[in-house]
């Protein structure tokens, strides 16, 4: 049952991405700057998370920050690049094509990360079946692009 709840939550989270992209693109058009729209998005998100942490009284060991490897700090930069690209692509490609390509890119790189056990706890060996799943997604993206 717990796995079903996580599946539903992940589906909901995935469904939020095109809504977020549309709203961010709208901000980018209004202020005429996709980069500033990304900054606003991250600032609002940071304020929201900060508020949640205060309300929930979540704690962490601040002294452990020094143990975070330098490459892990890059996650924030990757997030900023991702959001900015999506803000630029969304109005040009539309929601379905933009996120079809996002999913295809995520799955392809995820196959490599799983296979080589990079940033994951459990390796999943690369297989033609898993690659076939990604190819089917790419075919779906091509169909979306055509129609």
Order of alpha helices (4+ residues) and beta strands (2+ residues): alpha-alpha-alpha-alpha-alpha
